[in-house]
């Protein structure tokens, strides 16, 4: 177990072989999570970056998913940003968008957000994901992905 933790830590720090640090066979290129003193503060959600005109708009959420999302956000707010985006089984991951297998989110980031090169995601429940920009302990919500299509997983049943 200790060696696995060392490999994960090395990958998130930008070690020589980031392939070794992938968690549970996840094939998405994970880049180093942000660091800083604010990462030790509880996660806060912001709505200043919500992509209202895009295909993954938060306003398209259905009622049962909305309740799940609010409960999960409440749970995340009781945790620090470091707990969520670091560790052996991170609930949050930061992705390099240049490696995204789906060209549509890359196009949308360029169109609506000036071509930001990274985005973070929070696992909500099952296939549902919430994407946004992490600055310190502030998570600015951008997209709601109920079907896990923004960055599809190569693993079965995710």
Secondary structure as UniProt FT lines:
FT   HELIX           2..12
FT   TURN            13..14
FT   HELIX           18..21
FT   TURN            24..25
FT   HELIX           37..40
FT   STRAND          44..46
FT   TURN            48..49
FT   TURN            52..53
FT   TURN            55..56
FT   HELIX           58..60
FT   HELIX           63..77
FT   HELIX           81..85
FT   TURN            88..89
FT   STRAND          92..96
FT   HELIX           97..99
FT   HELIX           103..113
FT   STRAND          118..125
FT   TURN            126..127
FT   STRAND          128..135
FT   TURN            136..137
FT   STRAND          138..145
FT   TURN            146..147
FT   TURN            150..151
FT   TURN            156..157
//
